[in-house]
């Protein structure tokens, strides 16, 4: 799980799927209203990063810069 201390470090970072294929770059982080913990991120996807997709952080981990 991503903690509030790690939020600044993930913005702009590369997101990869469970198959290690690149998905895109982290755009924004959304916190849970009740707990204040990071809950979702937007990931810039598509050609030139023109689309934004919401990704849950429930099973996310940080490994290096991904």
C-alpha positions as CSV (number, residue, x, y, z in Angstrom):
1,X,0.0,0.0,0.0
2,X,1.2,3.5,-0.8
3,X,1.4,5.8,2.2
4,X,0.9,9.6,2.5
5,X,4.7,9.9,3.0
6,X,5.3,8.4,-0.5
7,X,2.7,10.5,-2.4
8,X,5.2,13.2,-3.6
9,X,7.5,10.6,-4.9
10,X,5.0,8.8,-7.1
11,X,3.7,11.9,-8.9
12,X,5.2,11.7,-12.4
13,X,6.5,8.2,-11.8
14,X,6.0,5.4,-14.3
15,X,3.1,2.9,-13.7
16,X,3.6,-0.7,-14.8
17,X,1.0,-3.5,-14.7
18,X,1.4,-6.9,-13.0
19,X,3.0,-8.1,-16.3
20,X,5.6,-5.3,-16.1
21,X,4.3,-3.6,-19.2
22,X,4.3,0.2,-19.0
23,X,0.9,1.8,-18.5
24,X,1.7,5.5,-18.3
25,X,2.8,8.2,-15.8
26,X,1.1,9.2,-12.5
27,X,-0.8,12.4,-12.9
28,X,-2.7,13.1,-9.7
29,X,-3.2,11.3,-6.4
30,X,-6.6,11.2,-4.7
31,X,-7.0,10.6,-1.0
32,X,-9.7,8.8,0.9
33,X,-12.1,11.3,2.5
34,X,-12.3,9.4,5.7
35,X,-8.8,8.1,6.3
36,X,-6.7,10.7,4.4
37,X,-4.7,7.8,2.8
38,X,-3.9,7.7,-0.9
39,X,-6.7,5.7,-2.6
40,X,-6.6,6.4,-6.4
41,X,-4.2,7.9,-8.9
42,X,-4.8,9.1,-12.4
43,X,-2.4,7.7,-15.0
44,X,-1.7,9.5,-18.3
45,X,-2.1,6.9,-21.0
46,X,-2.5,6.8,-24.7
47,X,-0.5,8.4,-27.5
48,X,1.4,11.4,-26.0
49,X,-0.3,10.8,-22.7
50,X,-3.5,12.5,-23.8
51,X,-5.9,10.2,-21.9
52,X,-6.3,9.9,-18.2
53,X,-7.3,6.8,-16.4
54,X,-8.2,6.2,-12.7
55,X,-6.2,3.4,-11.1
56,X,-6.9,2.1,-7.5
57,X,-3.9,2.0,-5.2
58,X,-5.2,-0.9,-3.0
59,X,-2.7,-3.4,-4.3
60,X,0.0,-1.0,-5.5
61,X,3.6,-1.1,-4.5
62,X,6.7,1.1,-5.3
63,X,9.8,-0.5,-6.8
64,X,12.5,1.9,-7.7
65,X,11.0,4.6,-9.9
66,X,8.0,2.5,-10.9
